[in-house]
Amino acid sequence: MKEILSHFAIPNETGEPQPLHIGFINDSFIVPARRVGERSYCLQRINHRIFKDVEGLMRNIQTVTDHIREKLQTAGVPDIDRKVLQLVPTKEGKLYYRTAEGNCWRLYVLVEPATSQEKVTPLSAELTGEAFGRFQKQLADLPFDALCESIPNFHNMEFRLQELDEAIANVQRDDVQCTKGRERLEACGEIMDAINQRREEMCLAERLFREGRLQKHINHCDTKVNNVLFDEAGRPICIVDLDTVMPGFVFSDFGDFMRTAANTGLEDDPVLENIHVDMAVFEAYTRGYLKEATFLTDLEKELLPYGCRLMSYMQAVRFFTDYINGDTYYKIAYPEHNLVRTKAQLRLLEEQEKVAEEMKAIINRLSK
């Protein structure tokens, strides 16, 4: 680890790196300062199997953090180093270091003092909505094509359905190796009906974009409450985990928070009756989000309830595709895990459809 750190332009002495158990994709370590008052750091090994274009990924992060930092400096905002992430370059001026074995490492200045939260309450939901709404607003004047897609087609619904269709075609081939997938597919007629009935509706965003009626923005694409750092007073100060920051529709950041945080059940809840929409969390996040996301068009506001349904539907399609493919992407705890996940997401979608008009009324009221 010391050899890795020796390649970065660290201006102060540091201690022994300590594992930081956050996230499921990258390996993270705290690198403490040796002297009180000096900077500590966060060292990460980038999962290049998921993020295949590490160069593009790191350019994205640099572009976004530089843009936000410039906005804060222009506005005269104090304590900027706690309000936007800062990469530490290598001694050669690069954004990351690649080892001879092909592992890619990056270093951030540690934001401190700061805390993160795991539990979602109406209060934390509203503050998180403010944070992500502000994040999108700070980037609203950055052309969406200034960034690459760190995971290509990550939230492209048409692409996700194409993946499902390819999985179905594959297991229907006259090949004995596909027997398991074929049996799984044949036993899931109701699930396929639920997916097929909503295909046209759920591809609405991509159609509106091609027609020039809907635009793309720079989104975070992983709007969890634990991706926001809070100050000593409990106010949001900094957005972290920028690996999935990429161009897309605002529904990604609005809808995916609702898919996880405004769900009264679990993402893989086997008891479907547990799953409903937590309208208190929905209203709180929406209030915070709309307070800051002043760049939204009337059409984008109108389609926010659709964005909630879209992300639930998309995740159901992704889980079901993996189930048909033999569970090759998502880690599973038991053989039917992806099927249980699929049913849970479809149940959440059905519950969101029931309260769609209520969601719309809340958005209209808060927009005023």
Helices and strands as residue ranges (DSSP letters): H 2-5, E 18-20, E 27-31, E 41-46, H 54-74, G 80-82, E 97-98, E 104-109, H 122-138, G 144-146, H 157-171, G 176-178, H 179-186, H 189-197, H 199-202, H 204-210, E 217-219, G 225-227, E 228-230, E 236-239, E 246-248, H 251-261, G 272-274, H 279-292, H 298-302, H 304-324, H 337-354, H 356-367
